[in-house]
Amino acid sequence: MFVLGPLITSRIRKNYASIVYKQETEETELVKSCLSKLVKANYLGKLIVEPRVKVLHDDATVALWMSLDQTLFVSIATLKLAEADEAKLALLVSHELAHYLMDH
């Protein structure tokens, strides 16, 4: 049984709650589209069932992670690093998906 994961997820959610973007932004839709395409193209629909996306209004920290409830958190700094380009973002998101799927 994994105990550390839920504890860390809970603490992260609490710490970042004040900087989460509204869900209807252009940035959020870009990440959702990218994640959806990656899940479909790699036949991950049985493993990544209902992923959610949260964009963090943090332009100083490059951050990207997926929590245990399949919420992908992405900072604005990460989107800037990817130049808001879907192909570049896909590379970063697919890397994070691999971490999530390998449970490490």
C-alpha positions as a printed NumPy array, in Angstrom:
array([[  0.   ,   0.   ,   0.   ],
       [  1.286,   3.459,  -0.915],
       [  0.982,   5.918,   1.966],
       [  3.552,   8.533,   1.032],
       [  1.958,   9.376,  -2.33 ],
       [ -1.417,  10.499,  -0.951],
       [  0.254,  12.512,   1.81 ],
       [  2.488,  14.341,  -0.631],
       [ -0.403,  14.896,  -3.042],
       [ -2.51 ,  16.364,  -0.245],
       [  0.267,  18.73 ,   0.85 ],
       [  1.002,  19.844,  -2.696],
       [ -2.667,  20.552,  -3.384],
       [ -2.904,  22.654,  -0.245],
       [  0.314,  24.585,  -0.98 ],
       [ -0.573,  25.33 ,  -4.609],
       [ -4.321,  25.934,  -4.2  ],
       [ -3.972,  29.719,  -4.351],
       [ -2.136,  29.716,  -7.702],
       [ -4.254,  27.277,  -9.74 ],
       [ -5.626,  28.825, -12.933],
       [ -9.28 ,  28.75 , -13.84 ],
       [ -9.984,  25.699, -15.965],
       [-11.197,  27.537, -19.07 ],
       [ -7.944,  29.267, -20.013],
       [ -6.088,  28.888, -23.285],
       [ -3.113,  27.431, -21.39 ],
       [ -5.231,  24.806, -19.675],
       [ -6.911,  23.808, -22.935],
       [ -3.489,  23.422, -24.601],
       [ -2.314,  21.041, -21.878],
       [ -5.619,  19.111, -21.896],
       [ -5.407,  18.682, -25.658],
       [ -1.805,  17.53 , -25.473],
       [ -2.52 ,  15.05 , -22.677],
       [ -5.592,  13.693, -24.454],
       [ -3.653,  13.113, -27.682],
       [ -0.82 ,  11.364, -25.833],
       [ -3.218,   9.06 , -23.978],
       [ -5.023,   8.168, -27.202],
       [ -1.894,   7.746, -29.366],
       [ -0.254,   5.459, -26.811],
       [ -3.354,   3.383, -26.004],
       [ -3.34 ,   4.477, -22.357],
       [ -7.1  ,   4.859, -22.028],
       [ -7.388,   1.943, -19.601],
       [ -4.642,   3.348, -17.369],
       [ -5.312,   7.08 , -17.61 ],
       [ -9.092,   7.104, -17.318],
       [-10.22 ,  10.63 , -16.457],
       [ -7.155,  12.853, -16.291],
       [ -7.506,  16.416, -15.101],
       [ -5.228,  19.377, -15.704],
       [ -4.303,  22.18 , -13.336],
       [ -2.152,  25.04 , -14.591],
       [ -0.237,  26.829, -11.852],
       [  0.31 ,  30.562, -12.001],
       [  3.991,  30.236, -11.168],
       [  6.309,  31.73 , -13.742],
       [  9.444,  31.272, -11.628],
       [  9.409,  27.485, -11.22 ],
       [  9.426,  24.896, -13.973],
       [  7.126,  22.259, -12.529],
       [  5.216,  19.342, -14.008],
       [  3.846,  16.312, -12.167],
       [  0.882,  13.974, -12.095],
       [ -0.778,  13.235,  -8.778],
       [ -2.27 ,   9.901,  -7.771],
       [ -5.777,  11.034,  -8.76 ],
       [ -4.501,  11.593, -12.332],
       [ -4.363,  15.363, -12.113],
       [ -1.543,  16.79 , -14.202],
       [ -0.085,  19.961, -12.696],
       [  1.839,  22.267, -15.037],
       [  3.358,  25.629, -14.183],
       [  3.277,  28.619, -16.488],
       [  7.087,  28.505, -16.451],
       [  6.878,  25.029, -17.991],
       [  4.597,  26.315, -20.736],
       [  7.023,  29.16 , -21.399],
       [  9.891,  26.659, -21.582],
       [  7.895,  24.709, -24.178],
       [  7.099,  28.008, -25.924],
       [  3.404,  27.029, -25.716],
       [  4.149,  24.628, -28.58 ],
       [  2.139,  21.413, -28.433],
       [  4.966,  19.219, -29.768],
       [  7.458,  20.536, -27.212],
       [  4.889,  20.271, -24.454],
       [  4.123,  16.688, -25.541],
       [  7.739,  15.731, -24.902],
       [  7.559,  17.074, -21.344],
       [  4.118,  15.617, -20.624],
       [  5.015,  12.182, -22.018],
       [  8.086,  12.13 , -19.786],
       [  5.891,  12.874, -16.777],
       [  3.347,  10.24 , -17.847],
       [  6.16 ,   7.684, -17.882],
       [  7.033,   8.579, -14.278],
       [  3.386,   8.223, -13.279],
       [  2.885,   4.912, -15.087],
       [  6.121,   3.45 , -13.718],
       [  5.079,   4.581, -10.212],
       [  8.276,   6.455,  -9.444]])
